[in-house]
Amino acid sequence: MPRSFVFVLVLLLLSLGLNVKLGWKVKELTPVPQPDKTLGVQVAGFTASGLDGKTTEISFKSDKPTIIYFINPMCMWCKANAASFNTLANALADRARILVLSRSADKMDRFLADAPQSGKEVLIVNSQKLIDDLGLTATPQTFVINTAGRVEHHWVGAYDHQNRTEIEKLFKVHLPEIKPPA
């Protein structure tokens, strides 16, 4: 047997052993959940515009909490989540103020034709401070803002799996199943 063959075989066995050892170490690691940096954040009032161009001043100092639901007309998950959001909005209509916000009006008419937002007007937000304060990075996102203007609850993504369970438990509402976008 040539020496080079034995040398390569030994290297392969050492590599295999090292990979198995590292695999066991990785398997032992458990993910550490990251705290939601948005919870407790004070949210300032802001100005938004309707699709008709009419400007609206939004303040959080009210007798009801505010549910902010951020969408994007190009977001397939926002469209897939429409029925679940509508169920939530209808269930909370008497208990909370519901705001549907987007950063873009581009293609919103088509989006709303495919995924109406429970009769709620979609407002276009240009406040970078609000976006930064809420840490908005993706859509859909849902925020519950208390009457003092602080974020109490926050969900990123559609209402499936863990989000759905948490929302149903918190608001005592049953949400429809979400079909993944095609």
HELIX and SHEET records of a PDB file:
HELIX    1   1 ARG A    3  GLU A   28  1                                  26    
HELIX    2   2 MET A   76  ALA A   80  1                                   5    
HELIX    3   3 ALA A   82  LEU A   92  1                                  11    
HELIX    4   4 MET A  108  ASP A  114  1                                   7    
HELIX    5   5 GLN A  128  LEU A  134  1                                   7    
HELIX    6   6 HIS A  161  PHE A  171  1                                  11    
SHEET    1   A 7 THR A  55  ILE A  58  0                                        
SHEET    2   A 7 PHE A  46  GLY A  50 -1                                        
SHEET    3   A 7 VAL A 122  VAL A 125 -1                                        
SHEET    4   A 7 ARG A  97  SER A 102  1                                        
SHEET    5   A 7 THR A  66  ILE A  71  1                                        
SHEET    6   A 7 GLN A 141  ILE A 145 -1                                        
SHEET    7   A 7 VAL A 151  VAL A 156 -1                                        
END                                                                             
